[in-house]
Amino acid sequence: MESNLLKERLVNKSLRTEYFSTGWMAFEFLVGFISGIKAGSILLIAFGLDSFLELISGGTLIWRLRKEANAAPAAEIERAEKRSSLIVGVILLLLSVYVVFVSLVNLFTHQAADTSYSGMAIALASVVLMPILTIKKRSLGKQLHSAALVEDGMCNITCAYMAATVLVGALLTFLFNWWWADSIAALVLVYFIASEGWESLQEARQAD
């Protein structure tokens, strides 16, 4: 009985953490994407779109945790995770191709992005917040023996790296007016996006 109560508390705590995380990702997507469109920044647009994909991933994990709270069959949860991993992985890799293409076009045409204060602010907030969420999710995931929750925490660390890249690119553009900084930083961002996409596809294959 005590063990079941402990597990229930951990699942509820994990759900609250995921609700906050997905809420933040929704906010991050809106601010990043809209700021990117206004500033003509492929870097911010890519950051916003990745946040949207992490929002989908977080939503799937919430569904999984709720199923676990209701004692759903493990096979049902695993099938949903596999489909989610396949979809997110493919979209992330396609996003990587898009970012590379647009960045190269901008470099060849000397297309510069405008300064986006809202973009810099959301990136700075993410650099601070994401590591905190990572530590919390990894701790809860280990206690629940949930590899999915631990992995979701690692996605938050990737988001922190991406936010730092966005911040550096935006600051270089703002401080030195380097027209190429946004495109170069966006190409660096592709490494994180593509790595995340490849990892999702590998997880889906291992689930077979």
C-alpha positions as CSV (number, residue, x, y, z in Angstrom):
1,M,0.0,0.0,0.0
2,E,2.8,2.4,1.0
3,S,4.6,1.6,-2.2
4,N,1.5,2.3,-4.3
5,L,1.0,5.6,-2.6
6,L,4.6,6.6,-3.2
7,K,4.3,5.7,-6.9
8,E,1.1,7.7,-7.1
9,R,2.8,10.8,-5.6
10,L,5.7,10.4,-8.0
11,V,3.4,10.1,-11.0
12,N,1.4,13.2,-10.0
13,K,4.6,15.1,-9.4
14,S,5.9,14.1,-12.8
15,L,2.6,15.1,-14.4
16,R,2.8,18.6,-12.8
17,T,6.4,19.0,-14.0
18,E,5.4,18.0,-17.5
19,Y,2.4,20.3,-17.5
20,F,4.7,23.2,-16.6
21,S,7.3,22.1,-19.2
22,T,4.8,21.8,-22.1
23,G,3.2,25.1,-21.1
24,W,6.6,26.8,-21.3
25,M,7.3,25.1,-24.7
26,A,4.1,26.5,-26.0
27,F,5.1,30.0,-24.9
28,E,8.6,29.5,-26.2
29,F,7.3,28.4,-29.6
30,L,5.0,31.4,-29.9
31,V,7.6,33.9,-28.9
32,G,10.5,32.3,-30.8
33,F,8.5,31.8,-34.1
34,I,6.8,35.1,-34.1
35,S,10.0,37.0,-33.2
36,G,11.8,35.1,-36.0
37,I,9.2,36.0,-38.6
38,K,9.3,39.7,-37.6
39,A,13.1,39.8,-37.5
40,G,13.7,37.6,-40.6
41,S,15.8,35.3,-38.4
42,I,16.0,31.7,-39.5
43,L,17.7,31.0,-36.2
44,L,14.7,32.1,-34.1
45,I,12.3,30.4,-36.5
46,A,14.1,27.1,-36.2
47,F,14.2,27.5,-32.4
48,G,10.5,28.1,-32.3
49,L,9.7,25.2,-34.5
50,D,11.8,22.9,-32.4
51,S,10.0,24.1,-29.3
52,F,6.7,23.1,-31.1
53,L,8.0,19.6,-31.7
54,E,9.1,19.3,-28.0
55,L,5.6,20.4,-27.1
56,I,4.2,17.4,-29.1
57,S,6.8,15.1,-27.4
58,G,5.8,16.5,-23.9
59,G,2.1,16.0,-24.7
60,T,2.8,12.3,-25.6
61,L,4.7,11.9,-22.3
62,I,1.8,13.4,-20.3
63,W,-0.6,10.9,-22.0
64,R,1.8,8.1,-21.1
65,L,2.0,9.2,-17.4
66,R,-1.7,9.5,-17.2
67,K,-2.0,6.0,-18.6
68,E,0.4,4.8,-16.1
69,A,-1.5,6.5,-13.3
70,N,-4.6,4.6,-14.6
71,A,-2.7,1.3,-14.8
72,A,-3.0,1.0,-18.6
73,P,-1.3,-1.9,-20.4
74,A,2.4,-1.3,-20.9
75,A,2.2,-2.5,-24.6
76,E,-0.3,0.2,-25.4
77,I,2.0,2.9,-24.0
78,E,5.0,1.5,-25.9
79,R,3.1,1.6,-29.2
80,A,2.2,5.2,-28.7
81,E,5.8,6.1,-27.8
82,K,7.1,4.4,-31.0
83,R,4.7,6.3,-33.2
84,S,5.6,9.6,-31.5
85,S,9.3,8.9,-31.9
86,L,9.0,8.2,-35.6
87,I,6.9,11.3,-36.3
88,V,9.0,13.7,-34.3
89,G,12.3,12.2,-35.6
90,V,11.3,12.6,-39.3
91,I,10.0,16.1,-38.7
92,L,13.2,17.1,-36.9
93,L,15.4,15.8,-39.8
94,L,13.2,17.6,-42.3
95,L,13.5,20.8,-40.2
96,S,17.3,20.3,-40.3
97,V,17.3,20.2,-44.1
98,Y,15.1,23.4,-44.2
99,V,17.4,25.3,-41.8
100,V,20.5,24.3,-43.8
101,F,18.9,25.4,-47.1
102,V,17.6,28.7,-45.9
103,S,20.9,29.5,-44.0
104,L,23.0,28.8,-47.1
105,V,20.7,31.0,-49.3
106,N,21.0,33.8,-46.7
107,L,24.8,33.5,-46.7
108,F,25.0,33.7,-50.5
109,T,22.6,36.6,-50.7
110,H,24.0,38.5,-47.6
111,Q,20.6,38.4,-46.0
112,A,20.8,39.8,-42.4
113,A,18.4,39.4,-39.6
114,D,17.1,42.3,-37.5
115,T,17.7,42.5,-33.8
116,S,14.9,40.8,-31.8
117,Y,14.8,41.7,-28.1
118,S,12.0,39.3,-27.4
119,G,14.0,36.5,-29.1
120,M,17.0,37.2,-26.9
121,A,14.8,37.4,-23.8
122,I,13.2,34.0,-24.4
123,A,16.5,32.4,-25.2
124,L,18.1,33.8,-22.0
125,A,15.1,32.5,-19.9
126,S,15.5,29.0,-21.5
127,V,19.2,28.9,-20.7
128,V,18.3,29.3,-17.0
129,L,15.1,27.2,-16.9
130,M,15.9,24.2,-19.0
131,P,18.8,22.7,-16.8
132,I,16.4,23.0,-13.7
133,L,13.8,21.0,-15.6
134,T,16.4,18.4,-16.7
135,I,17.5,17.7,-13.1
136,K,13.9,17.4,-11.9
137,K,12.8,15.1,-14.7
138,R,15.9,12.9,-14.4
139,S,15.3,12.5,-10.7
140,L,11.6,11.6,-11.1
141,G,12.3,9.4,-14.1
142,K,14.9,7.3,-12.1
143,Q,12.5,7.0,-9.2
144,L,9.7,5.8,-11.5
145,H,12.0,3.7,-13.6
146,S,10.8,5.7,-16.6
147,A,13.4,5.9,-19.4
148,A,11.0,8.2,-21.3
149,L,10.9,10.8,-18.6
150,V,14.7,10.7,-18.2
151,E,15.0,11.1,-22.0
152,D,12.6,14.0,-22.0
153,G,14.8,15.7,-19.4
154,M,17.8,15.3,-21.8
155,C,15.7,17.0,-24.5
156,N,15.5,20.0,-22.1
157,I,19.3,20.1,-22.0
158,T,19.4,20.1,-25.8
159,C,16.9,23.0,-25.7
160,A,19.3,24.8,-23.3
161,Y,22.2,24.4,-25.8
162,M,20.0,25.6,-28.6
163,A,18.8,28.6,-26.6
164,A,22.5,29.5,-25.9
165,T,23.2,29.3,-29.6
166,V,20.3,31.6,-30.4
167,L,21.4,34.0,-27.7
168,V,25.0,34.1,-29.0
169,G,23.8,34.6,-32.6
170,A,21.4,37.4,-31.6
171,L,24.0,39.2,-29.5
172,L,26.6,39.1,-32.3
173,T,24.1,40.5,-34.7
174,F,23.1,43.2,-32.2
175,L,26.5,44.2,-30.9
176,F,28.6,44.0,-34.1
177,N,26.0,44.0,-36.8
178,W,27.5,40.9,-38.4
179,W,25.1,40.1,-41.1
180,W,26.3,36.4,-41.3
181,A,26.0,35.6,-37.5
182,D,22.3,34.5,-37.7
183,S,22.9,32.1,-40.5
184,I,26.1,30.6,-39.1
185,A,24.5,30.2,-35.6
186,A,21.5,28.5,-37.4
187,L,23.8,26.0,-39.0
188,V,25.3,25.2,-35.5
189,L,21.7,24.7,-34.3
190,V,21.2,22.1,-37.0
191,Y,23.6,19.8,-35.1
192,F,21.3,19.7,-32.1
193,I,18.1,19.4,-34.1
194,A,19.5,16.6,-36.3
195,S,21.0,14.7,-33.4
196,E,17.6,14.9,-31.6
197,G,15.8,13.7,-34.7
198,W,18.2,10.8,-35.3
199,E,18.0,9.7,-31.7
200,S,14.2,9.7,-31.9
201,L,14.3,7.4,-35.0
202,Q,16.8,5.1,-33.3
203,E,14.5,4.8,-30.3
204,A,11.6,3.9,-32.6
205,R,13.6,1.2,-34.3
206,Q,14.8,-0.3,-31.0
207,A,11.1,-0.5,-29.9
208,D,10.4,-3.0,-32.7
